[in-house]
Amino acid sequence: MHNRYEYIMDIAKSDDNIRGVILYGSRADSSVKADKYQDFDIYFIVNERNKFNISVFENVKFYFVPSEIYPELFPGKSAYLMLFSDDDRIDLTVDTMENFLANHTNGQLMTCLLDKDDTIHGLNSSDRSINWVKPMDEKTFRNTCSEFLWETQNMAKGLKRDELSFAMFIRDISLRDMLNRVVDTYIGISYDYKISVGTLGKYRKKYLSHAQYELYRNTYLSNSTQDQWKSLFYMIDLFGSLGRQIADKCNFTYPEDDEHYMRDYLQRIMNK
């Protein structure tokens, strides 16, 4: 498809049920570097949602309708994720004007592409601050450190028992959540909290040093049990390094004694 925007607009203009078209996501954010993998995140504002039929789109090779499986995530909306024969992807949300105005947040960047009735107003087209990293207070920092260090022994227990799914869940859900909080807070401090790490932290690589990011990559090692143990200690290394810098800049206290004890404990468990 030479111009996917024109294709979308032609469909919307020719269908009287469709009253407006709104662009959101990365293509609505001029600060995001464009690439060939960007989706077209689109709202169709309609008079009647049930009148819309996905068949108006041609050359759709695969599609998924998450609103049918998870209706609680799409109240009053329909969502169609479409992959086309030219590898373009459209993530389409179909919504009525009433439901859209009642539920959308002004924080999300949006651009109106079509408004047949002059009723789409007040969209946020420039303020990115809703996505900026938020500061961490001292209590949250303390609790994050405690939870992270506690969960390390749960991963160790899973590895010693050869319970792979348990150990990897602890690492990639429980521990990683705490690690990512510290990583993002470190990045936020470095940029005066006027920065976004992107959906699921996809921009973290841009804001960490090469050495920091290589250490972060190593927290995903999984090819062998030895790699998994290494990844656990890499996590502690990175958490401790960034945690100490956060504590220094925010006048918090990093739990040095707790980390030292847990390192010794994990070494003993690993070597038993």
N, C-alpha and C positions, 0 to 999 in steps of 0.2 A: 504494500500500500504506500503510494508516494506521499500522500498527505493524510494521515490518520485523523487530524483535526477536522479537515474538510468532510471526511466521511462521516464522522460523528455528527457534525453540524447539519449535514444533508439529511440524516435520519431524523434529527430533532425538528428541523424546520418543516419537514413533510408530514409529520405526525401531529395532528391537532391536540392529541392527549398530552403530549410533551410540551410544557409551558416554559421551561427554563433548563439551562445547562450550566453546571458549575464545575470548575476544575479545582482539584485540591491535591495534596501530596507533594512530592518532590518537584513536579513540573510547575507547581504554583509558587515555588520558592526560588527566586532568582539567584540566591547564594549557593544553590546546589549545582555542582558541575554536571552538565548533561552527559549521558552516555546511552548506548544502544539498549541497555537493560531496563531503563526507566519504564514503569507502567504509565498508562493513562488513567489516572484516578478521577472518575467522573460521577457527578450526580445528575440524574435526570429528574427534574421536578415535574410531576404529572398531576393531572386532575384526578385520575383513578388508577391506583397502583395495579389492580387486578386486570386492567385492560392491556397492560404492557406485555409484550411477548418477545422473548429473546431472538426469535426467528427473523426479526428485522435486520439482524447482523449476519452478513454473509461470510463464508470462508472461516467459520469458527471450527477449529479442529478438536478442541477440548474445552469443556467448561465445568465449573463447579458452582453450586448454589449454597453457600454457607448459611444463608438465612433460613433454609429449610431444615438444616441440622441443628443450628444454634439460634432459634428464633429469639431467645432472651437477649442475645447480643445485638439484634437488629429490630428493636421494637417499632412496629409499624412500617418497616422498610423491607425491600427485597434487594438482595445482593447477588450479582452475577460476575464471576471471575472468568474471563475469556482469553484463550490463547488462539491466535490467528495463524493462518498458513504462512504468512510472511514473518512470523515470530513476534509480532507486536502482541502486547497484552493490554487489555482494558479491564480495570476493576470498576464495575458499574454498580452504583447504588440508585435504586428507584424509590422515590419518596414523594409524598404530597407536600405542598407548600406549608400547610398547617403543621404537619408533623416535623418538617425540617426546621421551621422557625422555633418550634417548641423545644427541640432537642439539640440543635447544633450549638457548639461553643464558639464564641468570638475569638478564641485563642488560635484556632487552626487557620493556617493560611489558605485562602480561597480566592478564586477569580471567577467572576461571572462572565460566561461566554455568550449566553443568550438569555434574554428576559422578555418574553412576548407580552407580558402584562404589566411591566414596570413595577414589580412587587418585590424584587430581590434587592434588599438594601442592607447596609451595615456590615458587609463581609469584611473580615480582616485580611487585607492584601499585603501588609508590610510588617506588622509587629510580630517578631519571632520569640519574644521573651517568655511565652508560656512554655516553651520547650527548653529553656536554659536550665542548666544544672542548679539545683537548689542547695543552699548551705546546709551543713550538718551541725546540729548543736552538740554540746558536750555530752549530754545524756545519751543521745543517739550514737555518738562516737563510742562511748564506753560500752553500750549494749552491743554494738556491732562487733567490737573487738572480742567481747566475751563469747558471743555466739559463734563467731568464726573459730576461735581457739577451741571451744568445746566440740564443735562438729569435726575437727581434725581427728579426734580419737574414734569417732563413729566410722569415718572412712577407713582408718587403720584396722578397726575390728572387722569390717567387711572384707578387706584384703586378706587378712590372716585366716579368715574362714573360707576364703575362695568364693565369696558371694559377690560376683562381679556386678550384677545389676544394683544391688544395695550400695556397694562402694561407689559406683559411678553416679548414682542418684545423689548421694551425699556430696560428692565432689562437684558435679555439674549443676546441681540445683541449690542445695543448702550452702555449701562453701562459696560457690561462685556468686551467689546473690550478695553475700557479705563482701567478697573481694571486689565486685563491681561497684558497690557503694563507695568503697574507699578509692578505687581508681577514678570514679567520676567526680568525687569530692576533690581529689588532688587536681584533676583537670580544671574543675570549676574555680578553685583558688588561683590557679595559674593564669586564668583569663578573667579574673574579677567577676566570676559567675555570669559572664555575658557570653556563654557558649553552650552549644547543644552537642551531645555525643551521638545524636541520631537514634533512630528506632533500633532497639536492642543493642545499643552501643556501637553501631556500625562505623562510626567515625573515630573511635578511640585511637586507632593507629595514627591518625593525623596529629594527635595532641600529646602523644607519649614520645619520649626519646627512642632512638633505635634500640638501645640496650633494654629499656623498660618494656618495649613491645615484644622483643625477643623473649624476655622472661615471661611475659603474659602468654605468648604462644606456647611456651614450654609447659604451661599449666594444663594444656590439653593433651599431653603425651598419653598414649593408651596402647601402644603396640604390644606391650608385655606387662607382666606384673611389676617388673623392675621399673619400667617407664611410669607406671601408675604411682608407685612409691615416690619416684623422682618428682612427678607432677605435684604431689602433695607438699613436698618440701619447697618446690618452686613457688607454690601458692603462698606459703608462709613467708618466704623471702620477699616476695613482692608486696604482700600485705604489710609486713613489718617496715619495709623501706618507705612506702608511701604513707603508712599510718604515722610513722615518726615525723615525717615532714608536715603532715597535717597538724599533728599535736604541737609541733614547734611554732607553726604559723598562727595557730588559733589559741595558743596557750592552754592546750589540753594536756592530759597526762597519758602517755602510752604505757600499757601494762607490760613492762619489760620482764618482771619476775614471772608473770603468767606465761609469756611466750617462751622464756627460757625453760621453765618446767615442762611445758608441753612438747618442746623439741626433744628434751631428754627422754620423756615418756615415750614418744613416738619412735625414737631410735631404739629404745629397749624392746618395744613391742615388735618392731620390724626384724630385729636380730634374734628374737626367740625362736 
